[in-house]
Amino acid sequence: MITVNGKTRDHADGLDLPALLGEAGVELGARGIAVAVNGTVVPRARWAERAVADGDAIEIVKVLQGG
């Protein structure tokens, strides 16, 4: 089990951050997306290297423009 934005869910073995983001409907090329795993921001260049593991707490944040 993992937690994504506060919601617990199952995950497939071998799931990486790009696949998880795709499942969440996040466009990988979109700007203003940040991902933290267990409280540590994962640089976009390392998303593909980061496998998802049992117990991970993942936060996906999209910056919104406003005024």
C-alpha positions, 0 to 999 in steps of 0.5 A: 500500500502507498499513500498518494495525496493523502489517499491510500491505494494499492500499487503494482510491482515495478511501478515508477513515478511516471507511471503513477503520474500517468495513472493520476492523469498528470501530463508528464510534460506539463510545467508546474508539477512537483512530486515528493516521496516521503517528504523529499522532493524528487527532481523531474530528471529522476522521476523515471529512476524512482520506483514506488515502494510499499509504505511510500507517501507521495504528494503530487502538487500542481502549481496554479497561476492566480492573482 
